Amino acid sequence: HPMKLDTSETFLTICTLKNPIQWDEQRKVQFVCLLNIRKGYTGDLNQVYQQLIDIIENKTMMQKLIECNLPEELIQLMCE
């Protein structure tokens, strides 16, 4: 997430990679998700966080997301 809330709407930016990249000294990643929260938002995002955690912890789902070729496929999987 950004350090400063400065967008006009709340949204996710997702990047899936065919080949893993080095994220830090110990981890490589193929799935990057950025949560952008609209400026002035004061609501509860716990449900969003929990849904993301559920997706990330599900190895089968993560593999399916990484294999998506179209944004529509990825969106459909994430909304299941």
mmCIF file as gemmi writes it, N, C-alpha and C atoms, coordinates in Angstrom:
data_model
loop_
_atom_site.group_PDB
_atom_site.id
_atom_site.type_symbol
_atom_site.label_atom_id
_atom_site.label_alt_id
_atom_site.label_comp_id
_atom_site.label_asym_id
_atom_site.label_entity_id
_atom_site.label_seq_id
_atom_site.pdbx_PDB_ins_code
_atom_site.Cartn_x
_atom_site.Cartn_y
_atom_site.Cartn_z
_atom_site.occupancy
_atom_site.B_iso_or_equiv
_atom_site.pdbx_formal_charge
_atom_site.auth_seq_id
_atom_site.auth_asym_id
_atom_site.pdbx_PDB_model_num
ATOM 1 N N . HIS Axp A 1 ? 0.845 -1.181 0 1 0 ? 1 A 1
ATOM 2 C CA . HIS Axp A 1 ? 0 0 0 1 0 ? 1 A 1
ATOM 3 C C . HIS Axp A 1 ? 0.886 1.238 0 1 0 ? 1 A 1
ATOM 4 N N . PRO Axp A 2 ? 0.359 2.34 -0.507 1 0 ? 2 A 1
ATOM 5 C CA . PRO Axp A 2 ? 1.169 3.56 -0.527 1 0 ? 2 A 1
ATOM 6 C C . PRO Axp A 2 ? 1.348 4.12 0.88 1 0 ? 2 A 1
ATOM 7 N N . MET Axp A 3 ? 2.364 4.916 1.05 1 0 ? 3 A 1
ATOM 8 C CA . MET Axp A 3 ? 2.628 5.544 2.341 1 0 ? 3 A 1
ATOM 9 C C . MET Axp A 3 ? 1.623 6.657 2.632 1 0 ? 3 A 1
ATOM 10 N N . LYS Axp A 4 ? 1.037 7.225 1.585 1 0 ? 4 A 1
ATOM 11 C CA . LYS Axp A 4 ? 0.119 8.348 1.73 1 0 ? 4 A 1
ATOM 12 C C . LYS Axp A 4 ? -1.15 8.057 0.935 1 0 ? 4 A 1
ATOM 13 N N . LEU Axp A 5 ? -2.323 8.264 1.557 1 0 ? 5 A 1
ATOM 14 C CA . LEU Axp A 5 ? -3.59 8.073 0.86 1 0 ? 5 A 1
ATOM 15 C C . LEU Axp A 5 ? -3.814 9.266 -0.055 1 0 ? 5 A 1
ATOM 16 N N . ASP Axp A 6 ? -3.714 9.034 -1.363 1 0 ? 6 A 1
ATOM 17 C CA . ASP Axp A 6 ? -3.767 10.169 -2.28 1 0 ? 6 A 1
ATOM 18 C C . ASP Axp A 6 ? -4.485 9.855 -3.588 1 0 ? 6 A 1
ATOM 19 N N . THR Axp A 7 ? -5.326 8.806 -3.625 1 0 ? 7 A 1
ATOM 20 C CA . THR Axp A 7 ? -6.068 8.499 -4.84 1 0 ? 7 A 1
ATOM 21 C C . THR Axp A 7 ? -7.526 8.882 -4.657 1 0 ? 7 A 1
ATOM 22 N N . SER Axp A 8 ? -8.25 9.002 -5.759 1 0 ? 8 A 1
ATOM 23 C CA . SER Axp A 8 ? -9.659 9.393 -5.694 1 0 ? 8 A 1
ATOM 24 C C . SER Axp A 8 ? -10.576 8.193 -5.496 1 0 ? 8 A 1
ATOM 25 N N . GLU Axp A 9 ? -10.051 6.973 -5.622 1 0 ? 9 A 1
ATOM 26 C CA . GLU Axp A 9 ? -10.843 5.776 -5.376 1 0 ? 9 A 1
ATOM 27 C C . GLU Axp A 9 ? -9.953 4.668 -4.824 1 0 ? 9 A 1
ATOM 28 N N . THR Axp A 10 ? -10.593 3.673 -4.214 1 0 ? 10 A 1
ATOM 29 C CA . THR Axp A 10 ? -9.876 2.528 -3.669 1 0 ? 10 A 1
ATOM 30 C C . THR Axp A 10 ? -9.836 1.433 -4.728 1 0 ? 10 A 1
ATOM 31 N N . PHE Axp A 11 ? -8.654 0.852 -4.944 1 0 ? 11 A 1
ATOM 32 C CA . PHE Axp A 11 ? -8.531 -0.203 -5.953 1 0 ? 11 A 1
ATOM 33 C C . PHE Axp A 11 ? -7.292 -1.052 -5.69 1 0 ? 11 A 1
ATOM 34 N N . LEU Axp A 12 ? -7.268 -2.219 -6.328 1 0 ? 12 A 1
ATOM 35 C CA . LEU Axp A 12 ? -6.116 -3.113 -6.276 1 0 ? 12 A 1
ATOM 36 C C . LEU Axp A 12 ? -5.371 -3.043 -7.6 1 0 ? 12 A 1
ATOM 37 N N . THR Axp A 13 ? -4.067 -3.089 -7.533 1 0 ? 13 A 1
ATOM 38 C CA . THR Axp A 13 ? -3.229 -3.244 -8.714 1 0 ? 13 A 1
ATOM 39 C C . THR Axp A 13 ? -2.522 -4.582 -8.553 1 0 ? 13 A 1
ATOM 40 N N . ILE Axp A 14 ? -2.672 -5.452 -9.552 1 0 ? 14 A 1
ATOM 41 C CA . ILE Axp A 14 ? -2.111 -6.796 -9.451 1 0 ? 14 A 1
ATOM 42 C C . ILE Axp A 14 ? -1.185 -7.057 -10.626 1 0 ? 14 A 1
ATOM 43 N N . CYS Axp A 15 ? -0.056 -7.661 -10.316 1 0 ? 15 A 1
ATOM 44 C CA . CYS Axp A 15 ? 0.911 -8.055 -11.338 1 0 ? 15 A 1
ATOM 45 C C . CYS Axp A 15 ? 1.253 -9.526 -11.113 1 0 ? 15 A 1
ATOM 46 N N . THR Axp A 16 ? 1.097 -10.333 -12.153 1 0 ? 16 A 1
ATOM 47 C CA . THR Axp A 16 ? 1.541 -11.722 -12.09 1 0 ? 16 A 1
ATOM 48 C C . THR Axp A 16 ? 2.696 -11.889 -13.069 1 0 ? 16 A 1
ATOM 49 N N . LEU Axp A 17 ? 3.657 -12.7 -12.68 1 0 ? 17 A 1
ATOM 50 C CA . LEU Axp A 17 ? 4.88 -12.856 -13.466 1 0 ? 17 A 1
ATOM 51 C C . LEU Axp A 17 ? 5.088 -14.31 -13.868 1 0 ? 17 A 1
ATOM 52 N N . LYS Axp A 18 ? 5.485 -14.532 -15.105 1 0 ? 18 A 1
ATOM 53 C CA . LYS Axp A 18 ? 5.774 -15.897 -15.558 1 0 ? 18 A 1
ATOM 54 C C . LYS Axp A 18 ? 6.972 -16.469 -14.814 1 0 ? 18 A 1
ATOM 55 N N . ASN Axp A 19 ? 7.962 -15.627 -14.578 1 0 ? 19 A 1
ATOM 56 C CA . ASN Axp A 19 ? 9.169 -16.046 -13.863 1 0 ? 19 A 1
ATOM 57 C C . ASN Axp A 19 ? 9.298 -15.243 -12.573 1 0 ? 19 A 1
ATOM 58 N N . PRO Axp A 20 ? 9.625 -15.905 -11.477 1 0 ? 20 A 1
ATOM 59 C CA . PRO Axp A 20 ? 9.765 -15.197 -10.199 1 0 ? 20 A 1
ATOM 60 C C . PRO Axp A 20 ? 10.875 -14.149 -10.234 1 0 ? 20 A 1
ATOM 61 N N . ILE Axp A 21 ? 10.676 -13.098 -9.457 1 0 ? 21 A 1
ATOM 62 C CA . ILE Axp A 21 ? 11.71 -12.079 -9.266 1 0 ? 21 A 1
ATOM 63 C C . ILE Axp A 21 ? 12.137 -12.09 -7.799 1 0 ? 21 A 1
ATOM 64 N N . GLN Axp A 22 ? 13.331 -11.649 -7.542 1 0 ? 22 A 1
ATOM 65 C CA . GLN Axp A 22 ? 13.84 -11.572 -6.17 1 0 ? 22 A 1
ATOM 66 C C . GLN Axp A 22 ? 13.166 -10.399 -5.47 1 0 ? 22 A 1
ATOM 67 N N . TRP Axp A 23 ? 12.412 -10.666 -4.402 1 0 ? 23 A 1
ATOM 68 C CA . TRP Axp A 23 ? 11.7 -9.625 -3.661 1 0 ? 23 A 1
ATOM 69 C C . TRP Axp A 23 ? 12.574 -9.056 -2.549 1 0 ? 23 A 1
ATOM 70 N N . ASP Axp A 24 ? 13.237 -9.944 -1.869 1 0 ? 24 A 1
ATOM 71 C CA . ASP Axp A 24 ? 14.201 -9.559 -0.84 1 0 ? 24 A 1
ATOM 72 C C . ASP Axp A 24 ? 15.261 -10.655 -0.788 1 0 ? 24 A 1
ATOM 73 N N . GLU Axp A 25 ? 16.094 -10.653 0.212 1 0 ? 25 A 1
ATOM 74 C CA . GLU Axp A 25 ? 17.19 -11.622 0.271 1 0 ? 25 A 1
ATOM 75 C C . GLU Axp A 25 ? 16.711 -13.066 0.354 1 0 ? 25 A 1
ATOM 76 N N . GLN Axp A 26 ? 15.514 -13.282 0.891 1 0 ? 26 A 1
ATOM 77 C CA . GLN Axp A 26 ? 15.046 -14.638 1.141 1 0 ? 26 A 1
ATOM 78 C C . GLN Axp A 26 ? 13.907 -15.086 0.239 1 0 ? 26 A 1
ATOM 79 N N . ARG Axp A 27 ? 13.24 -14.171 -0.451 1 0 ? 27 A 1
ATOM 80 C CA . ARG Axp A 27 ? 12.028 -14.531 -1.18 1 0 ? 27 A 1
ATOM 81 C C . ARG Axp A 27 ? 12.055 -14.119 -2.641 1 0 ? 27 A 1
ATOM 82 N N . LYS Axp A 28 ? 11.462 -15.003 -3.446 1 0 ? 28 A 1
ATOM 83 C CA . LYS Axp A 28 ? 11.152 -14.673 -4.832 1 0 ? 28 A 1
ATOM 84 C C . LYS Axp A 28 ? 9.631 -14.654 -4.94 1 0 ? 28 A 1
ATOM 85 N N . VAL Axp A 29 ? 9.114 -13.814 -5.821 1 0 ? 29 A 1
ATOM 86 C CA . VAL Axp A 29 ? 7.659 -13.697 -5.958 1 0 ? 29 A 1
ATOM 87 C C . VAL Axp A 29 ? 7.244 -13.743 -7.424 1 0 ? 29 A 1
ATOM 88 N N . GLN Axp A 30 ? 5.989 -14.175 -7.625 1 0 ? 30 A 1
ATOM 89 C CA . GLN Axp A 30 ? 5.372 -14.15 -8.946 1 0 ? 30 A 1
ATOM 90 C C . GLN Axp A 30 ? 4.051 -13.397 -8.915 1 0 ? 30 A 1
ATOM 91 N N . PHE Axp A 31 ? 3.626 -12.985 -7.742 1 0 ? 31 A 1
ATOM 92 C CA . PHE Axp A 31 ? 2.346 -12.306 -7.566 1 0 ? 31 A 1
ATOM 93 C C . PHE Axp A 31 ? 2.59 -11.076 -6.7 1 0 ? 31 A 1
ATOM 94 N N . VAL Axp A 32 ? 2.255 -9.909 -7.237 1 0 ? 32 A 1
ATOM 95 C CA . VAL Axp A 32 ? 2.408 -8.655 -6.495 1 0 ? 32 A 1
ATOM 96 C C . VAL Axp A 32 ? 1.052 -7.969 -6.491 1 0 ? 32 A 1
ATOM 97 N N . CYS Axp A 33 ? 0.593 -7.581 -5.321 1 0 ? 33 A 1
ATOM 98 C CA . CYS Axp A 33 ? -0.705 -6.929 -5.178 1 0 ? 33 A 1
ATOM 99 C C . CYS Axp A 33 ? -0.521 -5.641 -4.382 1 0 ? 33 A 1
ATOM 100 N N . LEU Axp A 34 ? -0.937 -4.532 -4.974 1 0 ? 34 A 1
ATOM 101 C CA . LEU Axp A 34 ? -0.845 -3.23 -4.311 1 0 ? 34 A 1
ATOM 102 C C . LEU Axp A 34 ? -2.25 -2.723 -4.023 1 0 ? 34 A 1
ATOM 103 N N . LEU Axp A 35 ? -2.525 -2.417 -2.781 1 0 ? 35 A 1
ATOM 104 C CA . LEU Axp A 35 ? -3.818 -1.88 -2.378 1 0 ? 35 A 1
ATOM 105 C C . LEU Axp A 35 ? -3.713 -0.366 -2.288 1 0 ? 35 A 1
ATOM 106 N N . ASN Axp A 36 ? -4.51 0.313 -3.096 1 0 ? 36 A 1
ATOM 107 C CA . ASN Axp A 36 ? -4.55 1.779 -3.101 1 0 ? 36 A 1
ATOM 108 C C . ASN Axp A 36 ? -5.854 2.219 -2.446 1 0 ? 36 A 1
ATOM 109 N N . ILE Axp A 37 ? -5.756 2.998 -1.404 1 0 ? 37 A 1
ATOM 110 C CA . ILE Axp A 37 ? -6.925 3.42 -0.63 1 0 ? 37 A 1
ATOM 111 C C . ILE Axp A 37 ? -7.185 4.892 -0.9 1 0 ? 37 A 1
ATOM 112 N N . ARG Axp A 38 ? -8.453 5.191 -1.179 1 0 ? 38 A 1
ATOM 113 C CA . ARG Axp A 38 ? -8.787 6.571 -1.546 1 0 ? 38 A 1
ATOM 114 C C . ARG Axp A 38 ? -8.531 7.538 -0.399 1 0 ? 38 A 1
ATOM 115 N N . LYS Axp A 39 ? -8.167 8.727 -0.779 1 0 ? 39 A 1
ATOM 116 C CA . LYS Axp A 39 ? -7.882 9.795 0.182 1 0 ? 39 A 1
ATOM 117 C C . LYS Axp A 39 ? -9.113 10.044 1.049 1 0 ? 39 A 1
ATOM 118 N N . GLY Axp A 40 ? -8.922 10.125 2.341 1 0 ? 40 A 1
ATOM 119 C CA . GLY Axp A 40 ? -10.009 10.406 3.268 1 0 ? 40 A 1
ATOM 120 C C . GLY Axp A 40 ? -10.803 9.188 3.703 1 0 ? 40 A 1
ATOM 121 N N . TYR Axp A 41 ? -10.468 8.001 3.222 1 0 ? 41 A 1
ATOM 122 C CA . TYR Axp A 41 ? -11.211 6.796 3.574 1 0 ? 41 A 1
ATOM 123 C C . TYR Axp A 41 ? -11.021 6.48 5.053 1 0 ? 41 A 1
ATOM 124 N N . THR Axp A 42 ? -12.124 6.232 5.75 1 0 ? 42 A 1
ATOM 125 C CA . THR Axp A 42 ? -12.051 5.924 7.181 1 0 ? 42 A 1
ATOM 126 C C . THR Axp A 42 ? -12.728 4.601 7.521 1 0 ? 42 A 1
ATOM 127 N N . GLY Axp A 43 ? -13.132 3.85 6.501 1 0 ? 43 A 1
ATOM 128 C CA . GLY Axp A 43 ? -13.835 2.592 6.728 1 0 ? 43 A 1
ATOM 129 C C . GLY Axp A 43 ? -12.921 1.472 7.191 1 0 ? 43 A 1
ATOM 130 N N . ASP Axp A 44 ? -13.525 0.303 7.367 1 0 ? 44 A 1
ATOM 131 C CA . ASP Axp A 44 ? -12.816 -0.884 7.832 1 0 ? 44 A 1
ATOM 132 C C . ASP Axp A 44 ? -12.406 -1.734 6.628 1 0 ? 44 A 1
ATOM 133 N N . LEU Axp A 45 ? -11.13 -1.988 6.481 1 0 ? 45 A 1
ATOM 134 C CA . LEU Axp A 45 ? -10.621 -2.783 5.363 1 0 ? 45 A 1
ATOM 135 C C . LEU Axp A 45 ? -10.284 -4.216 5.773 1 0 ? 45 A 1
ATOM 136 N N . ASN Axp A 46 ? -10.685 -4.619 6.968 1 0 ? 46 A 1
ATOM 137 C CA . ASN Axp A 46 ? -10.351 -5.958 7.45 1 0 ? 46 A 1
ATOM 138 C C . ASN Axp A 46 ? -10.864 -7.055 6.526 1 0 ? 46 A 1
ATOM 139 N N . GLN Axp A 47 ? -12.066 -6.882 5.954 1 0 ? 47 A 1
ATOM 140 C CA . GLN Axp A 47 ? -12.614 -7.89 5.046 1 0 ? 47 A 1
ATOM 141 C C . GLN Axp A 47 ? -11.746 -8.008 3.79 1 0 ? 47 A 1
ATOM 142 N N . VAL Axp A 48 ? -11.305 -6.891 3.255 1 0 ? 48 A 1
ATOM 143 C CA . VAL Axp A 48 ? -10.427 -6.903 2.076 1 0 ? 48 A 1
ATOM 144 C C . VAL Axp A 48 ? -9.116 -7.604 2.416 1 0 ? 48 A 1
ATOM 145 N N . TYR Axp A 49 ? -8.527 -7.243 3.546 1 0 ? 49 A 1
ATOM 146 C CA . TYR Axp A 49 ? -7.271 -7.869 3.966 1 0 ? 49 A 1
ATOM 147 C C . TYR Axp A 49 ? -7.442 -9.378 4.136 1 0 ? 49 A 1
ATOM 148 N N . GLN Axp A 50 ? -8.541 -9.793 4.754 1 0 ? 50 A 1
ATOM 149 C CA . GLN Axp A 50 ? -8.772 -11.221 4.985 1 0 ? 50 A 1
ATOM 150 C C . GLN Axp A 50 ? -8.95 -11.966 3.672 1 0 ? 50 A 1
ATOM 151 N N . GLN Axp A 51 ? -9.667 -11.372 2.72 1 0 ? 51 A 1
ATOM 152 C CA . GLN Axp A 51 ? -9.833 -12.014 1.414 1 0 ? 51 A 1
ATOM 153 C C . GLN Axp A 51 ? -8.484 -12.166 0.709 1 0 ? 51 A 1
ATOM 154 N N . LEU Axp A 52 ? -7.647 -11.152 0.787 1 0 ? 52 A 1
ATOM 155 C CA . LEU Axp A 52 ? -6.317 -11.24 0.183 1 0 ? 52 A 1
ATOM 156 C C . LEU Axp A 52 ? -5.474 -12.324 0.858 1 0 ? 52 A 1
ATOM 157 N N . ILE Axp A 53 ? -5.534 -12.388 2.168 1 0 ? 53 A 1
ATOM 158 C CA . ILE Axp A 53 ? -4.798 -13.421 2.907 1 0 ? 53 A 1
ATOM 159 C C . ILE Axp A 53 ? -5.276 -14.804 2.486 1 0 ? 53 A 1
ATOM 160 N N . ASP Axp A 54 ? -6.6 -14.99 2.388 1 0 ? 54 A 1
ATOM 161 C CA . ASP Axp A 54 ? -7.157 -16.282 1.984 1 0 ? 54 A 1
ATOM 162 C C . ASP Axp A 54 ? -6.66 -16.689 0.6 1 0 ? 54 A 1
ATOM 163 N N . ILE Axp A 55 ? -6.601 -15.74 -0.315 1 0 ? 55 A 1
ATOM 164 C CA . ILE Axp A 55 ? -6.121 -16.019 -1.673 1 0 ? 55 A 1
ATOM 165 C C . ILE Axp A 55 ? -4.639 -16.372 -1.648 1 0 ? 55 A 1
ATOM 166 N N . ILE Axp A 56 ? -3.852 -15.573 -0.969 1 0 ? 56 A 1
ATOM 167 C CA . ILE Axp A 56 ? -2.399 -15.767 -0.947 1 0 ? 56 A 1
ATOM 168 C C . ILE Axp A 56 ? -2.009 -17.08 -0.273 1 0 ? 56 A 1
ATOM 169 N N . GLU Axp A 57 ? -2.749 -17.488 0.74 1 0 ? 57 A 1
ATOM 170 C CA . GLU Axp A 57 ? -2.434 -18.725 1.453 1 0 ? 57 A 1
ATOM 171 C C . GLU Axp A 57 ? -2.894 -19.974 0.707 1 0 ? 57 A 1
ATOM 172 N N . ASN Axp A 58 ? -3.703 -19.806 -0.333 1 0 ? 58 A 1
ATOM 173 C CA . ASN Axp A 58 ? -4.217 -20.928 -1.113 1 0 ? 58 A 1
ATOM 174 C C . ASN Axp A 58 ? -3.291 -21.153 -2.314 1 0 ? 58 A 1
ATOM 175 N N . LYS Axp A 59 ? -2.415 -22.144 -2.213 1 0 ? 59 A 1
ATOM 176 C CA . LYS Axp A 59 ? -1.412 -22.374 -3.262 1 0 ? 59 A 1
ATOM 177 C C . LYS Axp A 59 ? -2.045 -22.708 -4.604 1 0 ? 59 A 1
ATOM 178 N N . THR Axp A 60 ? -3.147 -23.454 -4.584 1 0 ? 60 A 1
ATOM 179 C CA . THR Axp A 60 ? -3.832 -23.789 -5.834 1 0 ? 60 A 1
ATOM 180 C C . THR Axp A 60 ? -4.365 -22.533 -6.496 1 0 ? 60 A 1
ATOM 181 N N . MET Axp A 61 ? -4.986 -21.671 -5.718 1 0 ? 61 A 1
ATOM 182 C CA . MET Axp A 61 ? -5.519 -20.416 -6.253 1 0 ? 61 A 1
ATOM 183 C C . MET Axp A 61 ? -4.396 -19.535 -6.785 1 0 ? 61 A 1
ATOM 184 N N . MET Axp A 62 ? -3.308 -19.45 -6.039 1 0 ? 62 A 1
ATOM 185 C CA . MET Axp A 62 ? -2.186 -18.625 -6.486 1 0 ? 62 A 1
ATOM 186 C C . MET Axp A 62 ? -1.645 -19.123 -7.826 1 0 ? 62 A 1
ATOM 187 N N . GLN Axp A 63 ? -1.531 -20.426 -7.983 1 0 ? 63 A 1
ATOM 188 C CA . GLN Axp A 63 ? -1.033 -20.976 -9.245 1 0 ? 63 A 1
ATOM 189 C C . GLN Axp A 63 ? -1.988 -20.637 -10.386 1 0 ? 63 A 1
ATOM 190 N N . LYS Axp A 64 ? -3.286 -20.74 -10.135 1 0 ? 64 A 1
ATOM 191 C CA . LYS Axp A 64 ? -4.28 -20.391 -11.158 1 0 ? 64 A 1
ATOM 192 C C . LYS Axp A 64 ? -4.17 -18.912 -11.534 1 0 ? 64 A 1
ATOM 193 N N . LEU Axp A 65 ? -3.987 -18.054 -10.55 1 0 ? 65 A 1
ATOM 194 C CA . LEU Axp A 65 ? -3.865 -16.618 -10.823 1 0 ? 65 A 1
ATOM 195 C C . LEU Axp A 65 ? -2.618 -16.324 -11.653 1 0 ? 65 A 1
ATOM 196 N N . ILE Axp A 66 ? -1.524 -16.961 -11.311 1 0 ? 66 A 1
ATOM 197 C CA . ILE Axp A 66 ? -0.268 -16.749 -12.038 1 0 ? 66 A 1
ATOM 198 C C . ILE Axp A 66 ? -0.391 -17.217 -13.489 1 0 ? 66 A 1
ATOM 199 N N . GLU Axp A 67 ? -1.192 -18.246 -13.716 1 0 ? 67 A 1
ATOM 200 C CA . GLU Axp A 67 ? -1.354 -18.798 -15.061 1 0 ? 67 A 1
ATOM 201 C C . GLU Axp A 67 ? -2.346 -18.029 -15.928 1 0 ? 67 A 1
ATOM 202 N N . CYS Axp A 68 ? -3.057 -17.072 -15.367 1 0 ? 68 A 1
ATOM 203 C CA . CYS Axp A 68 ? -4.023 -16.29 -16.152 1 0 ? 68 A 1
ATOM 204 C C . CYS Axp A 68 ? -3.306 -15.511 -17.253 1 0 ? 68 A 1
ATOM 205 N N . ASN Axp A 69 ? -3.949 -15.465 -18.419 1 0 ? 69 A 1
ATOM 206 C CA . ASN Axp A 69 ? -3.396 -14.72 -19.547 1 0 ? 69 A 1
ATOM 207 C C . ASN Axp A 69 ? -4.1 -13.391 -19.777 1 0 ? 69 A 1
ATOM 208 N N . LEU Axp A 70 ? -5.298 -13.26 -19.246 1 0 ? 70 A 1
ATOM 209 C CA . LEU Axp A 70 ? -6.085 -12.045 -19.448 1 0 ? 70 A 1
ATOM 210 C C . LEU Axp A 70 ? -6.524 -11.469 -18.108 1 0 ? 70 A 1
ATOM 211 N N . PRO Axp A 71 ? -6.606 -10.153 -17.999 1 0 ? 71 A 1
ATOM 212 C CA . PRO Axp A 71 ? -7.08 -9.54 -16.752 1 0 ? 71 A 1
ATOM 213 C C . PRO Axp A 71 ? -8.461 -10.052 -16.346 1 0 ? 71 A 1
ATOM 214 N N . GLU Axp A 72 ? -9.319 -10.297 -17.321 1 0 ? 72 A 1
ATOM 215 C CA . GLU Axp A 72 ? -10.678 -10.776 -17.023 1 0 ? 72 A 1
ATOM 216 C C . GLU Axp A 72 ? -10.655 -12.131 -16.33 1 0 ? 72 A 1
ATOM 217 N N . GLU Axp A 73 ? -9.728 -12.993 -16.725 1 0 ? 73 A 1
ATOM 218 C CA . GLU Axp A 73 ? -9.589 -14.301 -16.079 1 0 ? 73 A 1
ATOM 219 C C . GLU Axp A 73 ? -9.186 -14.129 -14.616 1 0 ? 73 A 1
ATOM 220 N N . LEU Axp A 74 ? -8.256 -13.253 -14.383 1 0 ? 74 A 1
ATOM 221 C CA . LEU Axp A 74 ? -7.768 -12.994 -13.035 1 0 ? 74 A 1
ATOM 222 C C . LEU Axp A 74 ? -8.89 -12.428 -12.159 1 0 ? 74 A 1
ATOM 223 N N . ILE Axp A 75 ? -9.625 -11.478 -12.684 1 0 ? 75 A 1
ATOM 224 C CA . ILE Axp A 75 ? -10.734 -10.874 -11.938 1 0 ? 75 A 1
ATOM 225 C C . ILE Axp A 75 ? -11.781 -11.92 -11.608 1 0 ? 75 A 1
ATOM 226 N N . GLN Axp A 76 ? -12.123 -12.762 -12.58 1 0 ? 76 A 1
ATOM 227 C CA . GLN Axp A 76 ? -13.123 -13.803 -12.35 1 0 ? 76 A 1
ATOM 228 C C . GLN Axp A 76 ? -12.677 -14.753 -11.237 1 0 ? 76 A 1
ATOM 229 N N . LEU Axp A 77 ? -11.433 -15.183 -11.269 1 0 ? 77 A 1
ATOM 230 C CA . LEU Axp A 77 ? -10.914 -16.075 -10.224 1 0 ? 77 A 1
ATOM 231 C C . LEU Axp A 77 ? -10.943 -15.41 -8.851 1 0 ? 77 A 1
ATOM 232 N N . MET Axp A 78 ? -10.557 -14.162 -8.784 1 0 ? 78 A 1
ATOM 233 C CA . MET Axp A 78 ? -10.509 -13.471 -7.491 1 0 ? 78 A 1
ATOM 234 C C . MET Axp A 78 ? -11.897 -13.222 -6.921 1 0 ? 78 A 1
ATOM 235 N N . CYS Axp A 79 ? -12.904 -13.191 -7.768 1 0 ? 79 A 1
ATOM 236 C CA . CYS Axp A 79 ? -14.268 -12.925 -7.308 1 0 ? 79 A 1
ATOM 237 C C . CYS Axp A 79 ? -15.021 -14.194 -6.933 1 0 ? 79 A 1
ATOM 238 N N . GLU Axp A 80 ? -14.407 -15.354 -7.135 1 0 ? 80 A 1
ATOM 239 C CA . GLU Axp A 80 ? -15.075 -16.619 -6.79 1 0 ? 80 A 1
ATOM 240 C C . GLU Axp A 80 ? -15.172 -16.794 -5.299 1 0 ? 80 A 1
